[in-house]
Amino acid sequence: MHILITGTSSGIGHGLAQEFLARDAKVWGISRREAVDLLQHPNYHHLSLDLTNHDGVRRLVPDFLMDSNRFDLVILNAGVLGPIKWMSEVDADAIKQVMEINVWANKVLLDLLYELGKDIRQVIGMSTQASLRSTPGWGAYAISKAALNMLMNVYAQEHLNTHFSAFAPGLVDSDIQETIFNIQETDKYPTVKKLQEARYTEAMPDSRAAASKLILGMEKALQYDSGSFNDVREI
Ligand SMILES: NC(=O)c1ccc[n+]([C@@H]2O[C@H](COP(=O)([O-])OP(=O)(O)OC[C@H]3O[C@@H](n4cnc5c(N)ncnc54)[C@H](OP(=O)(O)O)[C@@H]3O)[C@@H](O)[C@H]2O)c1
């Protein structure tokens, strides 16, 4: 298997890369930071890059992916939480930054992959239940992930040889969960309180423990219409 994963330096992307490498896949990973354990693996290739830098993507990704003309799976996983604040308190520029990585970076990368003539079997856009139902404080994240869901749907209509899904991974311990864990105003943001309570319980495994189930969920997602939203807990 040839797999391209964005956001492999920590969390879900890191756990998925570890698991795919353990299954003898070749993995190409992109993130700003590097994960030392992945770099040591002969089947792992890393590109340190800010995916919101569109010129950098267009300049560096072609050479980086030169050795493979097909990808069995492209996992658009890199993402940020953004500010947890009521919408009226969030600066519009802060929302734009969240949209840049959670939405537009994925568009730019996908367009480039097709332009380079890569044969892509499946694309997973890493989404969340918050894309369907926001709760107080989650506005920027929820809007960006709702847009990601539609981005997957739009590409599904226009690239019929690739299967697309917006995919919710469930709760996985990660840097994003660490940020949520440290938020103080839990009365104002009820979902934050629930996530803080779930941390260090079976309800929120670490990314290595979650990876097998996520990979199985991605395989199952192929049975659903291209462009649909799937939650790993429901398929
Ligand atoms: N953890 C959960 O419970 C959960 C639930 C639902 C959805 N998700 C989604 O899962 C995905 C992974 O999140 P995570 O929880 O694993 O958090 P994480 O540990 O913070 O991982 C985020 C990854 O995205 C990369 N990234 C962020 N901005 C980037 C940029 N500008 N350019 C390149 N890479 C960038 C980070 O790498 P660098 O900082 O090194 O660039 C990191 O590898 C996100 O899309 C998140 O929305 C997570």
PDBQT file of the ligand as one rigid body, heavy atoms in Angstrom, charges set to zero:
ROOT
HETATM    1  N1  LIG A 301      -8.171  13.858  18.614  1.00  0.00    +0.000 N 
HETATM    2  C1  LIG A 301      -9.478  13.788  18.477  1.00  0.00    +0.000 C 
HETATM    3  O1  LIG A 301     -10.214  13.346  19.394  1.00  0.00    +0.000 OA
HETATM    4  C2  LIG A 301     -10.113  14.239  17.189  1.00  0.00    +0.000 A 
HETATM    5  C3  LIG A 301     -11.502  14.112  17.050  1.00  0.00    +0.000 A 
HETATM    6  C4  LIG A 301     -12.090  14.501  15.846  1.00  0.00    +0.000 A 
HETATM    7  C5  LIG A 301     -11.302  14.967  14.804  1.00  0.00    +0.000 A 
HETATM    8  N2  LIG A 301      -9.957  15.100  14.972  1.00  0.00    +0.000 N 
HETATM    9  C6  LIG A 301      -9.148  15.579  13.826  1.00  0.00    +0.000 C 
HETATM   10  O2  LIG A 301      -8.020  14.746  13.652  1.00  0.00    +0.000 OA
HETATM   11  C7  LIG A 301      -6.975  15.488  13.024  1.00  0.00    +0.000 C 
HETATM   12  C8  LIG A 301      -5.666  15.262  13.785  1.00  0.00    +0.000 C 
HETATM   13  O3  LIG A 301      -5.767  15.901  15.044  1.00  0.00    +0.000 OA
HETATM   14  P1  LIG A 301      -5.102  15.324  16.370  1.00  0.00    +0.000 P 
HETATM   15  O4  LIG A 301      -6.169  15.240  17.370  1.00  0.00    +0.000 OA
HETATM   16  O5  LIG A 301      -4.275  14.142  16.077  1.00  0.00    +0.000 OA
HETATM   17  O6  LIG A 301      -4.216  16.603  16.791  1.00  0.00    +0.000 OA
HETATM   18  P2  LIG A 301      -2.661  16.925  16.772  1.00  0.00    +0.000 P 
HETATM   19  O7  LIG A 301      -1.906  15.953  17.600  1.00  0.00    +0.000 OA
HETATM   20  O8  LIG A 301      -2.587  18.364  17.110  1.00  0.00    +0.000 OA
HETATM   21  O9  LIG A 301      -2.232  16.701  15.242  1.00  0.00    +0.000 OA
HETATM   22  C9  LIG A 301      -2.409  17.692  14.264  1.00  0.00    +0.000 C 
HETATM   23  C10 LIG A 301      -1.416  17.424  13.137  1.00  0.00    +0.000 C 
HETATM   24  O10 LIG A 301      -1.671  18.413  12.118  1.00  0.00    +0.000 OA
HETATM   25  C11 LIG A 301      -0.441  18.985  11.746  1.00  0.00    +0.000 C 
HETATM   26  N3  LIG A 301      -0.614  20.361  11.282  1.00  0.00    +0.000 N 
HETATM   27  C12 LIG A 301      -1.319  21.360  11.891  1.00  0.00    +0.000 A 
HETATM   28  N4  LIG A 301      -1.169  22.518  11.218  1.00  0.00    +0.000 NA
HETATM   29  C13 LIG A 301      -0.360  22.229  10.157  1.00  0.00    +0.000 A 
HETATM   30  C14 LIG A 301       0.171  23.011   9.099  1.00  0.00    +0.000 A 
HETATM   31  N5  LIG A 301      -0.084  24.338   8.987  1.00  0.00    +0.000 N 
HETATM   32  N6  LIG A 301       0.959  22.409   8.172  1.00  0.00    +0.000 NA
HETATM   33  C15 LIG A 301       1.245  21.098   8.283  1.00  0.00    +0.000 A 
HETATM   34  N7  LIG A 301       0.759  20.303   9.252  1.00  0.00    +0.000 NA
HETATM   35  C16 LIG A 301      -0.024  20.871  10.189  1.00  0.00    +0.000 A 
HETATM   36  C17 LIG A 301       0.412  18.943  13.012  1.00  0.00    +0.000 C 
HETATM   37  O11 LIG A 301       1.773  18.961  12.642  1.00  0.00    +0.000 OA
HETATM   38  P3  LIG A 301       2.788  20.189  12.880  1.00  0.00    +0.000 P 
HETATM   39  O12 LIG A 301       2.301  20.991  14.044  1.00  0.00    +0.000 OA
HETATM   40  O13 LIG A 301       4.108  19.508  13.089  1.00  0.00    +0.000 OA
HETATM   41  O14 LIG A 301       2.755  20.947  11.582  1.00  0.00    +0.000 OA
HETATM   42  C18 LIG A 301       0.020  17.596  13.588  1.00  0.00    +0.000 C 
HETATM   43  O15 LIG A 301       0.834  16.575  13.033  1.00  0.00    +0.000 OA
HETATM   44  C19 LIG A 301      -7.429  16.961  12.999  1.00  0.00    +0.000 C 
HETATM   45  O16 LIG A 301      -7.907  17.260  11.703  1.00  0.00    +0.000 OA
HETATM   46  C20 LIG A 301      -8.574  16.983  14.010  1.00  0.00    +0.000 C 
HETATM   47  O17 LIG A 301      -9.506  17.972  13.714  1.00  0.00    +0.000 OA
HETATM   48  C21 LIG A 301      -9.351  14.754  16.140  1.00  0.00    +0.000 A 
ENDROOT
TORSDOF 0
